[in-house]
């Protein structure tokens, strides 16, 4: 029986410090959602994110079972004449048999609150268009017309690539970032997280 959200606990670790048993479950959920192209990657328990992005894993756990998991990535980006401390969600996944019970929504909402509490100014990430309502239900908002440009400056990877159907979700956590929100709308935002996490 899958427990109710209130019966589960959110655990937070630096990605590389997730205990092995929990990490094995998270990798299995990620592999189910986004299958690797090679067998070695499929069974690896090594971190999947660029350490330069200071990845933090958040897991919703009931007993010894991971119900949902995500990673928060952070960096500074230039935009609208200044630099911003920005974070985003990555690899958001819920155990298939636990879906529809509010577990994913609880974890995504908790992550948003944690990002606000750790001094980040802006939360930004992309999601597939059909998932917009889910993220809005967890307190995020679509940022109209915004395109996140991932990859690197030399090899950009934009979220409006023709093969994608993505929207940009955002939260503005500080007075200064809320005042600057209009400058983020209808703009191309140079996220450039690198060659590992091409677009979070």
C-alpha positions in Angstrom: 0.0 0.0 0.0 1.3 3.4 -0.9 1.2 5.8 2.0 -0.4 9.3 2.0 1.9 12.3 1.5 1.7 13.2 5.2 3.2 9.8 6.2 6.3 10.4 4.1 9.4 12.5 4.9 11.5 14.8 2.7 15.2 14.0 3.0 17.9 16.3 1.5 21.5 15.5 0.7 24.2 16.7 -1.6 23.8 14.5 -4.6 27.1 12.6 -4.0 26.1 11.9 -0.4 22.7 10.2 -1.0 22.9 6.8 0.9 23.5 3.9 -1.4 20.1 2.2 -0.8 18.2 5.3 -1.6 20.5 6.2 -4.5 19.9 2.8 -6.0 16.1 3.4 -6.0 16.5 7.0 -7.4 18.6 5.7 -10.3 16.1 3.0 -11.0 13.3 5.6 -11.2 15.4 7.9 -13.4 16.3 5.0 -15.6 12.7 4.1 -16.0 11.8 7.7 -16.9 14.8 8.5 -19.1 16.5 5.3 -20.3 20.3 5.5 -20.7 21.8 4.8 -24.1 24.4 2.4 -22.6 24.3 -0.4 -20.0 27.1 1.1 -17.9 25.2 4.3 -17.3 22.0 2.4 -16.6 23.5 0.6 -13.6 25.9 3.3 -12.4 25.3 4.9 -9.0 27.6 7.8 -9.7 26.2 11.4 -9.6 24.5 12.4 -12.8 25.0 16.2 -12.5 27.9 18.5 -13.0 29.4 19.2 -9.5 29.9 22.8 -10.5 26.1 23.2 -10.3 26.2 22.2 -6.6 23.4 19.5 -7.1 21.2 18.8 -4.1 19.0 15.8 -4.1 15.6 15.9 -2.4 13.8 12.6 -1.8 10.3 11.9 -0.5 10.7 8.7 1.5 8.2 6.5 3.4 10.0 3.9 5.5 12.8 2.8 3.2 10.9 3.5 -0.1 11.6 6.5 -2.3 8.2 7.8 -3.5 9.5 10.8 -5.4 12.9 12.5 -6.1 14.3 15.6 -7.7 17.6 17.5 -7.8 18.1 21.2 -7.4 20.9 22.8 -9.4 22.2 26.3 -8.8 24.5 28.8 -10.4 24.8 32.6 -11.1 23.7 33.9 -14.4 23.9 37.3 -16.1 20.6 38.9 -17.1 19.1 42.4 -17.4 22.4 44.1 -16.4 23.3 42.2 -13.3 24.0 38.7 -12.0 21.4 36.6 -10.3 21.6 33.6 -8.0 19.4 31.1 -9.8 18.3 27.6 -9.0 16.3 25.1 -11.0 14.6 21.7 -10.7 16.0 18.7 -12.5 15.2 15.0 -12.8 11.8 15.2 -11.1 10.4 11.7 -10.9 7.7 9.9 -9.0 7.4 6.1 -8.5 4.9 5.0 -11.1 2.6 3.1 -8.6 2.6 6.2 -6.3 1.5 8.7 -8.9 -1.8 10.7 -8.4 -1.5 10.8 -4.6 0.2 14.2 -4.3 3.7 13.0 -3.6 5.3 14.7 -6.6 3.4 18.0 -5.8 4.5 17.9 -2.2 8.2 17.4 -3.1 8.2 20.1 -5.8 6.5 22.6 -3.5 9.0 21.7 -0.7 11.9 22.3 -3.1 10.5 25.7 -4.1 10.3 26.7 -0.4 13.8 25.4 0.2 15.2 27.4 -2.7 13.6 30.5 -1.4 15.1 29.8 2.1 18.6 29.3 0.9 19.2 32.7 -0.5 18.4 32.1 -4.2 16.9 35.0 -6.0 15.2 33.3 -8.9 14.0 29.8 -9.7 14.0 28.8 -13.4 13.5 25.6 -15.2 11.8 24.1 -18.3 9.2 21.4 -18.4 7.2 19.7 -21.2 4.1 21.8 -21.9 1.6 19.1 -20.6 3.3 19.3 -17.1 2.7 23.1 -16.7 -0.4 22.6 -14.7 1.3 20.2 -12.3 4.1 22.7 -11.6 1.6 25.5 -11.2 -0.2 23.4 -8.6 3.0 23.3 -6.6 3.5 27.1 -6.6 5.5 27.7 -9.8 4.3 30.0 -12.6 4.9 30.0 -16.4 7.2 32.8 -17.5 5.6 34.0 -20.7 7.8 34.1 -23.8 11.0 33.1 -21.9 13.5 30.8 -23.5 16.3 29.2 -21.4 19.5 28.8 -23.4 21.3 25.8 -22.1 24.5 24.2 -23.1 27.5 26.6 -23.4 28.0 29.9 -25.0 30.0 28.2 -27.7 27.4 25.4 -28.1 24.0 26.7 -27.1 21.1 24.4 -26.4 17.9 26.5 -26.3 14.5 25.4 -24.9 12.7 26.6 -28.1 14.6 24.0 -30.2 12.1 22.7 -32.8 12.2 19.2 -31.4 10.9 20.5 -28.0 7.5 21.7 -26.8 8.6 23.2 -23.5 7.6 26.1 -21.3 9.7 28.0 -18.8 8.6 27.9 -15.2 9.7 30.5 -12.6 9.6 31.8 -9.1 11.0 35.2 -8.0 12.0 34.9 -4.4 13.3 38.4 -3.5 12.0 41.9 -3.7 14.8 42.8 -6.2 14.0 39.8 -8.5 10.3 40.4 -8.4 10.9 44.0 -9.5 13.0 42.7 -12.4 10.5 40.0 -13.4 9.4 42.0 -16.5 12.9 41.8 -17.9 12.8 38.0 -17.7 9.6 37.7 -19.7 9.7 37.4 -23.4 13.5 37.1 -23.3 16.3 34.6 -24.0 18.0 33.8 -20.7 21.6 32.6 -20.9 21.5 29.7 -18.4 24.5 27.8 -19.9 24.8 25.0 -17.3 27.4 23.2 -19.4 27.8 20.0 -21.4 26.5 17.6 -18.8 23.3 19.3 -17.7 22.5 20.9 -21.0 19.2 22.2 -19.9 17.6 21.9 -16.5 
